[in-house]
Amino acid sequence: MPGLLLGDVFPNFDADTTIGRIKFHDFLGSSWGVLFSHPRDFTPVCTTELACAAKVSDEFKKRGVKMIALSVDSVEDHRNWSKDVMAFSNAAESTLPFPIIADDKRELAVQLGMLDPDERDKDGMPLTARCVFVIGPDKKLKLSILYPATTGRNFDELLRVIDSLQLTAQKKVATPVDWKPGDKVMVIPSLSDAEAAALFPNGVTTKEVPSGKKYLRFTQP
């Protein structure tokens, strides 16, 4: 993302949303946060994504993660679109369980590097790509994923990476390929064997490899 790297403090922007005017850091409080952008209201892929996000919102809440979306339309459009989203989610009587930021002037999209140069609206204006930003309680960017406007996101994967981020923020481990909660994790290379043995009472196992190097160390968190 231009101008925004992992570990950077996320901008403390002001914005109009479907729940009123917010200051982003105040909105997050001491929680983790996920901000996900959408190219446009009343569009097919975006509607399926927001419907899925609404269905799994309790999973984010369980993890202490506040959700907020962004699209380049007005608050009024967002509120009307939300009704379509909840109807598609078979929950027409419910309200969307997270706010949507109105970025109709595309100021945030530019600031956060969200614009997709290949996808444009009927007026020739670039649309926002499908960005995902995960922000930690320290207000720093922990993860960013950028999808083109034509590819919908996978919210199961987003929950999985949040589980990894939260675990590795607390323990000196890393999560291997396709890791899921409950699976074994890897001991980070900077820990000595003695330090690893002291930190992980469940024990550490080392995978033997032809190089003879003892770097594939696994433990149960």
N, C-alpha and C positions, 0 to 999 in steps of 0.2 A: 504494500500500500504506500503510495507516495507520501512521504512526510510522517508516516505513522508506523513505527516498528514495534516488534515484541519488546515488552519492558518499558515502553514509553507511557507516561501518564496520559490517560485518555482525556481528550478535550472536555472541559466543563462548560458545555454549551447551554444556552437558553433556547427553548423551543416551545411552540404551541403544539398541543397534543389533544387527543380525545378525552383526556382527563383534566385539561387546563394547561396553563403555562408551567413549565418545569425548568429547573436547573439540574443538569444531568447528575452531578455528584450528589446533590441532595436527594434526588429520586432514588439513587442506589443505596444511600445510607451506608451501612456496614455490610451489605450483602454482596454476593457475586452478581454479575449482570450479563445478559446477552442482548445485543442489539442486532437485529437482522433487517436488511433493507429489501424493498420490493420495487420492481420497475414502475408499476402503475396500479391504481385502484381499478376494480371491475375488469381484471384480466384473468385468464383461466388458470395459469400455473400458480400465480400469486394466491388466488382464492383457495386452491387445494393446499398450499403451504400453510396459510393462516388457519385453515380449518384443522389441519393436523396439529399445528402449534397449540391451538385451543384445546384439543383433545388431550394432549400430553402436558398441559400447563401444570397439573398437580405434581408431575414428576420433577419439573423444574423447581416448584415450590418446596418439595421435600428436600431438595439439595441446597436450599437457601439461595436460589438464583432468581433475580427479578428479570422479567422479560419486557422488551419494548421493541416495537417494529417502526419502520420508517418507509414512507412512500412520497412521491413528488406530487401530491394532490392536497386539497384543502382539508381542514378538520371536518367540515360538513360532508365532503365526499367520503372521508374515512368512516364517519358514523353510519352513513347510508350503506357503504360497502360492507361494513361489519355485519349488518343484518343478512346480507347474502352469504357471507362466510359462515355464520352460525347456522343458517338454514342448510347449507351444504354439509355442515358437520352434524346434521340431524339434531340440532339443539336450538331451534328457532326461538324458543322462549327465553333463552339465556343471552347474556351480554358477553361480548368478547372479553376474556379474562386478563387482558393486558392492553396498555395504550398504544396508539399509533402516532408517530411524529408527523406533523405536516411540514414538508420541505418543498413547498410549491415554487420557491425561488431557487431551489437546488443549491443553496448555500452550504448546507451540511454535506451534501453529496460531493461537492467540490473539495471542501475542507478535509473530508475523510477518504478521498480517492475512490469514490463509489461509482463514478460514471462509466457506462459501457459504450465505447466509441462506435461499436458495430450495431447497436440497437437504438433506433430513434422513433419518436412519436410522429403523428401526422403533420406536425409543424416543423419537423426536422431537428427537434431538440433531442440530445442524447438522454436515454433512460438510465436509471440507476441499475447497476448489476446486482446480483444476489449476494450481498456481503453478509458475513457473520463475524461479529466481534464478541469475544468473551473477555470480560473485565473482572479483575479480582477485587477483593475488599480494599486493597491498597490503591485502587483506581488505576492500576496499570493494565495495559493490554497483555493478555495471556495467550490469546489465540486469534487468528484471523483466517477466514476461508473465503475465497472469491469464486463465485459461480457465474457463468454467463446468464443473461436473461432467459435463454431458452432451456436451461437445465434446472429442474426443481431440486431442492435440498432433501437430505435424509435426516430427520430429527432423532431417530434412534442413534445415529452416528454422533450427532451433536451431544446427546446425553452421555454417550460413552466417553467422548473426549473430556467432557466436564468432570465425569467420575475420575478420569486419569489426572486431570489438572488438580483437582482437590486432594487426591491421594498424594500425589508427588509434591504438593505444596507443604504437606505435613511430615512426610517421611522421605528418607534418602534413598529413593527407589526410582526406577523408570519402568514404564509399561511396554512390553514387547508387542509385536505385530498381532493384530486381532484380539488384543487383551479385552477381557470383560471382568467386571467386579467378581471377586471370588477366585480368579485365576492367580497363578504365581506371578510375581513381579521380578524385576532384575535389580540387583544391587548396583549402585552407580560406581563407575570405575575409580572415583577419587577416594573411596573408602578402602582402607586396608582390611585384610582378612580378620585381624584382631578386632578392629572397630565394627566390622560387619557382624561378627560373632556376638559382640556385646549388645548391638542394637537389635538384633533379630533373634529372639529366644526360640522361635520355631525352627531355627537352623538354616544353614545356607548350603545348597548343593552346587557343585561346579561341573559343567559339561566339558568333558575332554574333547579337544580338537587337535588336528594334526600339527598345528604350530606349537603346541605345548603351552600356549599362553592361557592363563587362568582368568579370562575376562568374562566368561559366560556364567555368571553366578546368579542363582535363582533362590527366592525365598517366598514364604507365604506371609503376606502383610498382616 
